[in-house]
Amino acid sequence: MSLIVLGTASHVGKSMTVAALCRALYRRGIPVAPFKSQNMSLNSYVTADGSEIGIAQAVQAFAAGVEPSADMNPILLKPKGDQTSQVVLLGRPYKDVQIRDYYAETDTLLAEAVSAFERLRSRYGHIVVEGAGGAAEVNLYDRDIANIRLARHLRLPIVLVADIERGGVFAQVYGTLALLPEDIRPLVAGVIVNKFRGDTGLFASGVEKLEELTGVPVLGVVPYAEIPLPSEDSLSIADKGRRTAARPVRIAVVRLPRLSNFTDFELLERCASVDYVLPGRTLAGYDCIILPGTKNTIEDLDTLQRAGTGEELRLARERGVPVIGICGGYQMLGRTIVDSGVESGTPGDYPGFGLLDVVTAFAGYRKTTVQVRRRATGPGPILSAMGEVEGYEIHMGETERGELPAAFSGDGAATPDGLVFGTYMHGLFQNPPAANALLAYLSERRGLPFEPVADASGGTLGAADAYDALARHFEEHVDMDAIVAWFVDATVRRTGAGEDRRSSGCDGS
C-alpha cells in the first residue's frame, strides 16, 4: 500500500512526518520509498548518478534505507526571482520558466510525475507520498499536481498534518477538510497534530473536539522536537535564530536573497553561534564569514555590492578573519564573473569582491551535478587540518583558478595563507573533520577550549541515529500500529491468491 501526507499549510512538518514514517516502516522490515511529485526548494541534493532532487526527499530516502533517485522528486522548482524558476525534470535542468508558462505544462508534468511514482511502486511496493504547501489552495485545484490532482489520480489514503505551534489548529484542520473536493475528502484517513509544546495530555479534549467536528480520527499529537536532520527550505531559517544557543565562537553566513543549500551549515550551528546576516548589516565581531550558495549569483552579488558587503569583507580580511565561499559564494569572491546572458539575462563582465584571483564564466545552459570525495590540499591552518571530505556540486558556470593553490584536489582556490578560500563543494562542513578544522582554529584564535564534533554526528544528510530518534519520537506519540496495519494488510492482499491489488476503494496501490 501507499499513502499521502498532506498539510494544512507550508512548514507544518510534512517532510519530517514522511521521513519518520519511512524510518518506522524500515525498522519494521517493510520496504518503502518516499515520493514528492513537485518540490519548490533551493536546498537540493545530488544523487549517485548525478540527478538533482530536493534535499527533503534525499533525507526521506536515507530514512527508508534506500538510495535517493530522481523518481523520488521528478519535478524540482528552483526560484530565480522575477516569478521565474528553473525546472529540474527527472534530475536534470529542463528550462527556466515564468509561472504562467509553467502552468501551461501541468498535464505533461503530471504524467511525468505519475510515471515516476509507478516506477518507484514497482521497485519498492510501498510509497509514502508528500504533498506541497497547503492542501486546500482552492484557486490551484485545476493545476495542483502535488496535492489534489495527484491524490485524485492515485486514490490513496491521506494523512493530514497540522501545526499547532502557529495556533488555530481547529480552523486549520476543519477548514482544510471542508475545502477539499468532495471526491478527495473521504480519502482522509487520519490527522496528525504536530509541533505541540508542553504536555500533550493537556490537548486530550482538543483531540476529542477535532474528531467530533471532522469525523476523522486523530492519529497522534507530536511534541516539538529538535532532530539534527537537514532543513527543507527557506521557511526554516526563521526558526534558526530562536533555537541557536549563544556560543563564544561566532560565524556569519551572509543571508543572500536567493540563498541555497543553507543545510551546509547545520552541523556548525550545533557547535557555534551561526547568524544568518542580512546584506547591509555589519560583519564586525564575527570570527568567520561565509558566503553561501545562491540560485542567482550575479543578482545576489549586485545586492551585496550595493549593500556595502564588499567593504565589510575587505575589513574582515584585514583583521585576519577567515572568509569562505561555497559555490556561488566562491564565484563572488573572485575578480570577475563573465556572463553570456545565461545567469543574468544580460551579457557582460561583472566585478566580484576580488578576495580570490579567480574568474568565473557562464557560457551555456549547463549544470554540473556530481557527488565528490576530495582531499583538502590548500595551505593554512584550516584546510591543512581537514583531510578527506565528501559532498556534492550543483552549479552553473566554470571557474579558472589562475596561480592560486587549489583548496581541494581538483576544486576551489585559496590564498597563500589559506584564510580565504572557496569551493564548489556543498556539504563540506557537514563532514566532522572539516567542521572540526574550522572550529578548532577559530577557538584557538579566541583562546577557547574546543571539543571536537564526533564522527558519528555528521554526514551530509545526518547520522543513522538521528533517523532512529525521529522514528522513535513519532512512534511514541502517533498510532503507528494503525498506520503499519494499512501496509501489512495491503501486503497480505497483494500476495493472496486471486486478489485484485486495486480491490479496496482507498487503497490505490
C-alpha positions as CSV (number, residue, x, y, z in Angstrom):
1,M,0.0,0.0,0.0
2,S,0.9,3.6,-0.3
3,L,-0.3,6.8,1.5
4,I,-0.2,10.5,1.0
5,V,0.9,13.1,3.6
6,L,-0.8,16.4,3.0
7,G,-0.5,19.6,5.2
8,T,-2.8,22.3,6.2
9,A,-0.1,24.8,5.2
10,S,3.6,25.1,4.4
11,H,6.1,24.3,7.1
12,V,3.7,22.2,9.2
13,G,6.1,19.2,9.3
14,K,5.1,17.1,6.2
15,S,8.7,16.4,5.3
16,M,9.7,15.2,8.7
17,T,6.4,13.2,9.0
18,V,7.2,11.4,5.8
19,A,10.8,10.7,7.0
20,A,9.5,9.4,10.3
21,L,7.0,7.1,8.6
22,C,9.7,5.8,6.2
23,R,12.1,5.1,9.1
24,A,9.4,3.5,11.2
25,L,8.4,1.2,8.4
26,Y,12.1,0.5,7.6
27,R,12.7,-0.5,11.2
28,R,9.8,-3.0,10.9
29,G,11.3,-4.6,7.8
30,I,8.7,-3.1,5.4
31,P,10.3,-1.9,2.2
32,V,9.3,1.7,1.4
33,A,10.4,4.7,-0.6
34,P,9.5,8.5,-0.5
35,F,7.9,10.5,-3.3
36,K,7.1,14.1,-3.9
37,S,5.9,14.9,-7.3
38,Q,6.7,18.6,-7.3
39,N,9.0,20.4,-4.8
40,M,10.0,24.1,-4.7
41,S,13.2,24.5,-2.8
42,L,16.7,25.9,-3.2
43,N,18.0,23.2,-0.8
44,S,18.8,20.3,-3.1
45,Y,20.9,17.2,-3.2
46,V,22.8,15.3,-5.9
47,T,22.2,11.5,-6.2
48,A,24.9,8.9,-7.1
49,D,24.0,9.2,-10.8
50,G,24.2,13.0,-10.8
51,S,20.5,13.7,-10.6
52,E,19.3,16.8,-8.6
53,I,16.4,16.4,-6.2
54,G,15.0,18.2,-3.2
55,I,17.1,17.6,-0.1
56,A,14.0,16.6,1.8
57,Q,13.5,13.6,-0.5
58,A,17.1,12.6,-0.1
59,V,16.7,12.7,3.7
60,Q,13.5,10.6,3.4
61,A,15.3,8.1,1.2
62,F,18.1,7.6,3.7
63,A,15.4,7.3,6.4
64,A,13.9,4.5,4.4
65,G,17.3,2.8,3.9
66,V,17.3,3.3,0.1
67,E,19.4,5.2,-2.3
68,P,18.0,8.6,-3.4
69,S,16.8,8.7,-7.0
70,A,15.3,11.3,-9.4
71,D,12.0,9.4,-9.4
72,M,11.5,10.4,-5.7
73,N,11.3,14.0,-6.8
74,P,10.6,14.1,-10.5
75,I,9.9,17.9,-10.6
76,L,12.1,20.4,-8.7
77,L,11.4,24.1,-9.0
78,K,14.3,26.4,-8.1
79,P,13.2,30.0,-7.8
80,K,15.5,32.6,-9.5
81,G,13.4,35.7,-8.9
82,D,11.0,37.8,-11.1
83,Q,8.5,35.0,-11.0
84,T,11.0,32.7,-12.8
85,S,12.1,29.3,-11.7
86,Q,14.5,26.7,-13.1
87,V,12.6,23.5,-13.7
88,V,14.6,20.4,-12.9
89,L,12.9,17.4,-14.5
90,L,13.8,13.9,-13.5
91,G,17.1,15.2,-12.0
92,R,18.2,17.3,-15.0
93,P,17.8,21.0,-15.8
94,Y,14.8,21.3,-18.1
95,K,14.4,25.1,-18.6
96,D,13.8,28.4,-16.9
97,V,10.1,29.4,-17.0
98,Q,7.8,32.0,-15.7
99,I,5.0,30.7,-13.5
100,R,2.3,31.3,-16.1
101,D,4.2,29.3,-18.7
102,Y,4.8,26.5,-16.2
103,Y,1.1,26.1,-15.5
104,A,0.6,25.5,-19.3
105,E,2.6,22.3,-18.9
106,T,0.7,20.9,-16.0
107,D,-0.8,17.9,-17.8
108,T,2.6,16.9,-19.2
109,L,4.4,17.3,-15.9
110,L,1.7,15.4,-14.0
111,A,2.1,12.5,-16.5
112,E,5.9,12.5,-15.8
113,A,5.3,12.5,-12.0
114,V,2.8,9.6,-12.2
115,S,5.2,7.6,-14.3
116,A,8.0,8.2,-11.7
117,F,5.6,7.1,-8.9
118,E,4.7,3.9,-10.8
119,R,8.4,3.1,-11.3
120,L,9.0,3.5,-7.6
121,R,6.0,1.4,-6.6
122,S,7.1,-1.3,-9.0
123,R,10.5,-1.3,-7.4
124,Y,9.7,-0.9,-3.7
125,G,6.0,-1.8,-3.3
126,H,5.2,0.8,-0.6
127,I,5.4,4.6,-1.2
128,V,4.9,7.4,1.3
129,V,3.9,10.5,-0.8
130,E,4.4,14.0,0.4
131,G,2.2,16.9,-0.8
132,A,3.3,20.5,-1.1
133,G,2.3,23.6,0.8
134,G,-1.3,23.6,2.0
135,A,-3.7,21.1,0.5
136,A,-6.7,23.4,0.3
137,E,-5.5,26.0,-2.1
138,V,-8.8,26.1,-4.0
139,N,-7.6,28.5,-6.6
140,L,-5.0,25.9,-7.7
141,Y,-7.1,22.8,-7.8
142,D,-7.0,22.6,-11.6
143,R,-3.2,22.7,-11.7
144,D,-2.1,21.3,-8.3
145,I,0.0,18.3,-9.3
146,A,1.5,17.9,-5.9
147,N,-1.8,17.6,-3.9
148,I,-5.3,17.4,-5.4
149,R,-4.7,16.3,-8.9
150,L,-2.1,13.7,-7.8
151,A,-4.4,12.5,-5.0
152,R,-7.3,12.2,-7.5
153,H,-5.1,10.1,-9.8
154,L,-3.6,7.8,-7.1
155,R,-6.6,7.4,-4.9
156,L,-4.5,6.7,-1.8
157,P,-5.3,7.2,1.9
158,I,-4.4,10.6,3.1
159,V,-2.9,11.7,6.5
160,L,-3.4,15.4,7.1
161,V,-0.7,17.2,9.2
162,A,-1.5,20.4,11.1
163,D,0.9,22.7,13.0
164,I,-0.5,23.6,16.5
165,E,2.5,25.8,17.2
166,R,1.3,28.6,14.9
167,G,-2.2,28.5,16.5
168,G,-5.6,27.9,15.1
169,V,-5.3,24.2,14.7
170,F,-9.0,23.6,14.8
171,A,-9.6,26.1,11.9
172,Q,-6.6,24.6,10.1
173,V,-8.0,21.0,10.2
174,Y,-11.7,21.8,9.9
175,G,-11.2,24.4,7.2
176,T,-8.9,22.2,5.1
177,L,-11.3,19.3,5.2
178,A,-14.2,21.5,4.4
179,L,-12.5,22.9,1.4
180,L,-11.2,19.7,-0.1
181,P,-13.1,18.5,-3.2
182,E,-15.9,16.1,-2.4
183,D,-14.1,13.2,-4.1
184,I,-10.9,13.8,-2.1
185,R,-12.4,14.3,1.4
186,P,-13.3,10.7,2.0
187,L,-9.7,9.7,1.4
188,V,-8.5,11.4,4.5
189,A,-7.9,8.6,6.9
190,G,-6.3,10.5,9.8
191,V,-5.0,13.7,11.3
192,I,-1.6,14.4,13.0
193,V,-1.3,17.4,15.2
194,N,2.3,18.5,15.0
195,K,4.8,20.7,16.9
196,F,3.0,20.7,20.3
197,R,4.9,22.4,23.1
198,G,4.2,21.1,26.6
199,D,2.3,18.2,27.9
200,T,0.3,16.6,25.1
201,G,-2.1,15.2,27.6
202,L,-3.5,18.7,28.0
203,F,-4.8,18.5,24.5
204,A,-6.9,15.4,25.1
205,S,-10.1,17.4,25.0
206,G,-8.8,19.1,21.8
207,V,-8.4,15.7,20.2
208,E,-12.0,14.7,21.1
209,K,-13.3,18.0,19.7
210,L,-11.4,17.6,16.4
211,E,-12.7,14.1,15.9
212,E,-16.2,15.3,16.8
213,L,-16.0,18.2,14.3
214,T,-14.5,16.3,11.4
215,G,-15.3,12.6,11.9
216,V,-11.7,11.9,11.1
217,P,-9.5,10.1,13.7
218,V,-6.6,12.0,15.2
219,L,-3.6,9.6,14.9
220,G,-1.5,11.5,17.3
221,V,-0.2,14.7,18.8
222,V,3.5,15.1,18.2
223,P,5.6,17.3,20.5
224,Y,8.0,19.8,19.1
225,A,11.5,18.2,18.9
226,E,14.9,19.1,17.7
227,I,16.2,16.3,15.5
228,P,19.6,17.0,13.8
229,L,18.4,16.5,10.2
230,P,18.7,18.9,7.2
231,S,16.0,21.6,6.8
232,E,13.9,21.6,3.6
233,D,13.5,25.2,2.6
234,S,13.9,28.9,3.5
235,L,10.9,28.9,5.8
236,S,13.2,27.0,8.3
237,I,15.6,30.0,8.5
238,A,13.2,31.9,10.7
239,D,13.4,29.1,13.3
240,K,17.2,29.2,13.5
241,G,17.6,32.4,15.4
242,R,15.1,31.2,18.1
243,R,16.9,27.9,18.7
244,T,20.6,28.8,18.3
245,A,22.3,28.8,21.6
246,A,24.7,31.6,22.4
247,R,28.2,30.2,22.0
248,P,31.5,32.1,22.1
249,V,32.6,31.3,18.6
250,R,30.5,33.4,16.2
251,I,30.1,32.7,12.4
252,A,28.3,34.9,10.0
253,V,26.6,33.3,7.0
254,V,25.5,36.1,4.6
255,R,21.8,35.7,4.0
256,L,21.7,36.1,0.3
257,P,18.3,36.9,-1.3
258,R,18.4,33.6,-3.2
259,L,20.3,31.6,-0.6
260,S,20.6,27.9,-1.5
261,N,21.7,24.9,0.4
262,F,21.9,26.5,3.8
263,T,21.9,22.9,5.2
264,D,25.6,23.2,4.5
265,F,26.0,24.9,7.9
266,E,23.7,22.9,10.2
267,L,26.5,20.9,11.8
268,L,28.3,24.2,12.6
269,E,25.0,25.5,14.1
270,R,25.2,22.9,16.8
271,C,28.8,23.9,17.8
272,A,28.9,27.6,17.3
273,S,26.7,30.7,17.1
274,V,25.8,30.9,13.4
275,D,23.9,34.0,12.4
276,Y,22.3,34.5,9.0
277,V,23.2,38.1,8.5
278,L,21.2,40.2,6.0
279,P,23.0,42.3,3.4
280,G,23.9,45.7,4.8
281,R,24.3,44.5,8.4
282,T,27.8,44.8,9.9
283,L,30.0,41.8,9.8
284,A,32.3,43.2,12.6
285,G,32.6,41.0,15.6
286,Y,32.4,37.6,13.8
287,D,35.2,35.1,13.9
288,C,34.4,33.8,10.4
289,I,32.4,34.9,7.4
290,I,30.8,32.5,4.9
291,L,29.3,33.4,1.6
292,P,26.9,30.6,0.8
293,G,25.4,29.2,-2.4
294,T,22.8,31.1,-4.4
295,K,20.4,30.4,-7.3
296,N,21.4,33.6,-8.9
297,T,25.0,34.6,-8.4
298,I,25.0,37.9,-10.3
299,E,21.8,39.4,-8.9
300,D,22.8,38.5,-5.4
301,L,26.3,39.8,-6.0
302,D,24.8,43.1,-7.1
303,T,22.6,43.2,-3.9
304,L,25.7,42.7,-1.8
305,Q,27.8,45.3,-3.7
306,R,25.0,47.9,-3.2
307,A,24.7,47.0,0.5
308,G,28.5,47.5,1.1
309,T,29.3,43.9,1.8
310,G,32.4,44.1,-0.2
311,E,33.9,46.7,2.1
312,E,32.9,44.6,5.1
313,L,34.7,41.5,3.6
314,R,37.8,43.5,2.9
315,L,37.9,44.9,6.5
316,A,37.4,41.3,7.8
317,R,40.3,40.2,5.7
318,E,42.5,42.9,7.2
319,R,41.6,41.7,10.7
320,G,42.6,38.1,9.8
321,V,39.1,36.8,9.9
322,P,38.6,33.7,7.7
323,V,36.4,34.3,4.7
324,I,34.9,31.3,2.9
325,G,32.9,31.0,-0.2
326,I,30.7,28.0,-1.1
327,C,29.6,27.5,-4.7
328,G,28.0,30.9,-5.7
329,G,29.8,32.5,-2.8
330,Y,33.1,31.2,-4.2
331,Q,32.2,32.8,-7.5
332,M,31.5,36.1,-5.8
333,L,34.9,36.1,-4.0
334,G,36.7,36.2,-7.4
335,R,37.8,39.1,-9.6
336,T,35.2,38.8,-12.3
337,I,32.1,36.9,-13.5
338,V,31.7,36.7,-17.2
339,D,28.2,36.0,-18.2
340,S,27.0,35.3,-21.8
341,G,23.5,36.1,-20.6
342,V,22.8,32.6,-19.1
343,E,22.8,33.7,-15.5
344,S,21.6,37.3,-15.5
345,G,19.9,37.6,-18.9
346,T,22.2,40.4,-19.8
347,P,25.7,39.6,-21.2
348,G,28.6,41.4,-19.5
349,D,31.5,41.3,-17.2
350,Y,30.6,41.7,-13.5
351,P,33.2,42.6,-10.9
352,G,33.4,40.3,-7.9
353,F,34.8,41.1,-4.4
354,G,38.4,40.4,-5.5
355,L,39.5,38.4,-2.5
356,L,40.4,35.4,-4.7
357,D,42.3,35.7,-8.0
358,V,39.8,33.6,-10.0
359,V,37.4,34.2,-12.9
360,T,34.1,32.5,-13.4
361,A,32.3,32.2,-16.8
362,F,28.7,31.4,-17.5
363,A,28.9,30.3,-21.2
364,G,26.0,28.0,-21.7
365,Y,22.9,26.4,-20.1
366,R,24.9,23.6,-18.5
367,K,24.8,22.5,-14.9
368,T,27.3,20.4,-13.0
369,T,25.7,17.9,-10.6
370,V,28.0,15.3,-9.1
371,Q,28.9,13.7,-5.8
372,V,32.5,14.2,-4.9
373,R,35.1,13.0,-2.5
374,R,38.2,15.2,-2.2
375,R,41.2,15.8,-0.1
376,A,41.9,19.3,1.2
377,T,45.2,20.3,-0.3
378,G,45.2,24.0,0.4
379,P,47.6,25.9,2.7
380,G,46.9,27.4,6.1
381,P,45.7,26.1,9.4
382,I,42.1,25.3,8.4
383,L,42.5,23.4,5.1
384,S,45.6,21.6,6.2
385,A,43.7,20.0,9.1
386,M,40.7,18.8,7.1
387,G,41.9,15.7,5.3
388,E,39.5,13.9,3.1
389,V,35.9,15.1,2.8
390,E,32.8,14.4,0.7
391,G,30.0,16.4,-0.7
392,Y,28.3,17.3,-3.9
393,E,28.4,20.0,-6.6
394,I,25.4,21.8,-8.0
395,H,26.3,24.8,-10.1
396,M,26.3,26.5,-13.5
397,G,29.5,28.3,-14.6
398,E,33.1,27.3,-14.6
399,T,35.9,28.9,-12.6
400,E,39.5,29.4,-13.6
401,R,41.9,29.4,-10.7
402,G,44.9,31.1,-12.1
403,E,48.1,31.0,-10.0
404,L,46.4,30.4,-6.6
405,P,46.7,27.0,-4.9
406,A,43.7,24.7,-5.1
407,A,41.7,24.4,-1.9
408,F,40.9,20.8,-2.6
409,S,42.2,18.2,-5.1
410,G,40.6,19.4,-8.3
411,D,38.5,22.1,-6.8
412,G,38.4,25.6,-5.4
413,A,41.1,28.2,-4.7
414,A,42.8,29.6,-1.6
415,T,45.0,32.5,-0.7
416,P,48.6,31.6,0.3
417,D,47.7,31.9,4.0
418,G,44.6,29.8,3.5
419,L,42.4,32.2,5.4
420,V,40.3,33.0,2.3
421,F,39.2,30.0,0.2
422,G,36.3,29.0,-2.0
423,T,34.9,25.7,-3.1
424,Y,32.1,24.3,-5.2
425,M,31.5,21.5,-2.6
426,H,28.2,21.6,-0.9
427,G,28.1,19.6,2.3
428,L,31.7,20.5,3.2
429,F,31.0,21.5,6.8
430,Q,28.7,18.6,7.3
431,N,31.9,16.5,7.4
432,P,33.0,16.4,11.0
433,P,36.7,16.7,10.1
434,A,36.0,19.9,8.1
435,A,33.8,21.3,10.9
436,N,36.5,20.4,13.5
437,A,39.3,22.0,11.4
438,L,37.4,25.3,11.2
439,L,36.1,25.4,14.7
440,A,39.4,24.3,16.3
441,Y,41.2,27.2,14.5
442,L,38.5,29.7,15.5
443,S,38.5,28.5,19.1
444,E,42.3,28.6,19.3
445,R,42.3,32.2,17.9
446,R,39.9,33.2,20.7
447,G,41.9,31.3,23.3
448,L,39.0,29.0,24.0
449,P,38.9,25.3,24.7
450,F,37.5,23.1,21.8
451,E,35.7,19.8,22.0
452,P,35.7,18.1,18.6
453,V,32.5,17.0,16.9
454,A,32.2,13.2,17.0
455,D,32.3,11.4,13.6
456,A,29.0,9.7,14.4
457,S,27.2,13.0,14.4
458,G,27.9,14.1,10.9
459,G,27.5,13.1,7.2
460,T,26.0,15.4,4.6
461,L,22.5,14.1,5.5
462,G,22.8,13.3,9.1
463,A,23.6,10.1,11.0
464,A,21.6,7.0,11.3
465,D,21.0,7.7,15.0
466,A,19.1,10.9,14.0
467,Y,16.7,8.9,11.8
468,D,16.1,6.4,14.5
469,A,15.5,9.1,17.0
470,L,12.9,10.7,14.7
471,A,11.1,7.3,14.2
472,R,11.1,6.7,18.0
473,H,9.7,10.2,18.6
474,F,6.8,9.6,16.2
475,E,6.2,6.0,17.4
476,E,5.8,7.3,21.0
477,H,3.1,9.9,20.0
478,V,1.4,8.6,16.9
479,D,-0.7,5.4,16.4
480,M,1.9,3.8,14.2
481,D,0.3,0.4,14.7
482,A,-2.7,1.7,12.8
483,I,-0.6,3.1,10.0
484,V,1.6,0.0,9.8
485,A,-1.6,-2.2,9.6
486,W,-2.5,-0.4,6.4
487,F,0.8,-1.5,4.8
488,V,0.7,-5.0,6.3
489,D,-2.9,-5.6,5.3
490,A,-2.2,-4.4,1.8
491,T,0.8,-6.7,1.5
492,V,-1.3,-9.7,2.5
493,R,-3.9,-8.7,-0.1
494,R,-1.3,-8.3,-2.8
495,T,0.2,-11.7,-2.1
496,G,-3.2,-13.5,-1.5
497,A,-4.4,-15.9,-4.2
498,G,-6.7,-14.4,-6.7
499,E,-6.8,-11.0,-5.0
500,D,-7.0,-7.8,-7.1
501,R,-4.4,-5.4,-5.7
502,R,-6.8,-2.5,-6.5
503,S,-9.9,-4.0,-4.9
504,S,-10.1,-1.7,-1.9
505,G,-11.6,1.7,-2.7
506,C,-9.0,3.7,-0.7
507,D,-6.0,1.5,-1.4
508,G,-4.8,2.6,-4.8
509,S,-1.6,0.6,-4.7
